[in-house]
Amino acid sequence: MSKKPRRKLQPFLEMPEHWEEAWEGMPEYSSEDQSQYKSLIVNFADKQDMEAFAKLINQKITFKTQSIWYPKAEITTIMGKNYINDES
């Protein structure tokens, strides 16, 4: 009975990522850092204080508000957007 030759396994760290083949030839994408400079927790003694603060910064704050940007940021989403190549 002959033995099958043992195949050498490619080291795990040298294996290509699962997405590399699908992304071959895609245009490069870069995004500037949009993280906050400083994050701050603000506490209010009562509803009137919260409303006064909201008026002061000219932003809507409700009991459901978890965070805000100051000055108010234009929040955009990329979900549902597609890349169109005009070169074809």
Secondary structure, DSSP 8 states (H G I E B T S, - for coil): -----------GGGS--TTHHHHTT-----------S-------SSHHHHHHHHHHHT----TT-----SS-------TT-----TT-
